[in-house]
Amino acid sequence: MTARQAAPATRSAQPAGTPRVDSEVGPLRTVLLHRPGAELKRLTPRNNDQLLFDGIPWVDRAQEEHDAFAGTLRSRGVEVLLLADLLAEALADRRARAAGVWSAVDERRLGLDLADTLRSHLTGLDAAALAHVLTAGMTFEELPAAEGASLVRRMHHPHDFAIDPLPNLLFTRDSSLWVGDRVAVASLSMPARRRETSLTDLIYAYHPRFARTDRAYGAHSAPVEGGDVLLLAPGVLAIGVGERTTPAGAESFARSAFTDGLAHTVLAVPIAQERATMHLDTVCTMVDRDALVMYPAMRGELSAYPILPDGDGGVLVDGPVPFLEAAAEAMGIERLRVIDTGLDPVTAEREQWDDGNNTLAIAPGVVLAYERNVETNARLEDAGVEVLRISGSELGSGRGGPRCMSCPIERAPLA
Ligand SMILES: NC(=O)NCCC[C@H](N)C(=O)O
């Protein structure tokens, strides 16, 4: 069997309501978002850099912006699932609560005694209260009162975190991703984000809605973040390799996707290891079945290492070759178009920083985008793309746009 013949099965028999994602632009049916909450209130000028936020968001306004984002999706018929709801529902299962408690309590930080005390306190909480602690974290002053306080408790500042908050849960794109009918729980590279995957893992393991879901990238641990993975077409993945996803991550994700029959070609795409380009989707996103919006400075610059299955459980690596050409070939199309935003370099750099290229397609040629990226949006419309604008003045302080803030769970097949 050739590599091409290993493409995933067609999905005409797939009934609506079954999780499955084969592309970036198939009509979006179900998406996972996280409405920002108490975890954002933990951000201070002392910790925002470490927690990967570029400012201190006004939380009420961020919630309003996020509600409007979810409202826009719902108005277009998309089912919006909220991570906090799924988490609380999954935690109804006793085993999920035990797993949540174990993942949150760090003996290296707390010492054995305090870790034991905290575990028994958390074990006594109901699902909603535990979900709150797992997302918002807990400070030392919020720990349950105790006789004979430990050295750890005495020596920490009351506002230090006994359990870190997870403000980047907002970016549901990164902590899990669907390829075909399988979900991959990502392996996040930044310490501030690693615990996020214990929550997505728990949701997919214990929420009844996902009871029959198989995993992709099962027990692998080399870093791969969802923002780096673009499903260019059924069976064709592009994986950014840069600040977050490593070469080992891209290679082992490819191997695992081939083994599971989820892909026939993976393109590993090098991107600069900088905050502005932390994921491939900060540089380019698909806006139509054969079109991308791309940071102009990257146009003609992106290369790719094509990875193919060797037919014996391993992989064959080629390249580097020009990304657009390799992508078009793998997708079986003549040309992968790049919408020509034609922006001057300063405007382009400003709008790229503000996630102008980070659009979320809800159908071929229909995208959600931040309203502030006036020039990029205008050029998209000139090219015939429908742009649904959302405001992100506060949401954007975490440095992520509509694609980063969404994890598609079901997209209809491309006709
Ligand atoms: N896919 C994305 O680009 N996600 C944005 C993640 C932003 C978050 N503050 C981070 O640094 O990881």
PDBQT file of the ligand as one rigid body, heavy atoms in Angstrom, charges set to zero:
ROOT
HETATM    1  N1  LIG A 501      -2.645  28.692  19.566  1.00  0.00    +0.000 N 
HETATM    2  C1  LIG A 501      -2.207  29.784  20.179  1.00  0.00    +0.000 C 
HETATM    3  O1  LIG A 501      -1.457  30.563  19.625  1.00  0.00    +0.000 OA
HETATM    4  N2  LIG A 501      -2.569  29.949  21.453  1.00  0.00    +0.000 N 
HETATM    5  C2  LIG A 501      -2.271  31.117  22.210  1.00  0.00    +0.000 C 
HETATM    6  C3  LIG A 501      -1.691  30.762  23.537  1.00  0.00    +0.000 C 
HETATM    7  C4  LIG A 501      -1.398  31.980  24.357  1.00  0.00    +0.000 C 
HETATM    8  C5  LIG A 501      -0.865  31.660  25.741  1.00  0.00    +0.000 C 
HETATM    9  N3  LIG A 501      -0.790  32.829  26.536  1.00  0.00    +0.000 N 
HETATM   10  C6  LIG A 501       0.486  30.998  25.650  1.00  0.00    +0.000 C 
HETATM   11  O2  LIG A 501       1.492  31.703  25.715  1.00  0.00    +0.000 OA
HETATM   12  O3  LIG A 501       0.574  29.778  25.550  1.00  0.00    +0.000 OA
ENDROOT
TORSDOF 0
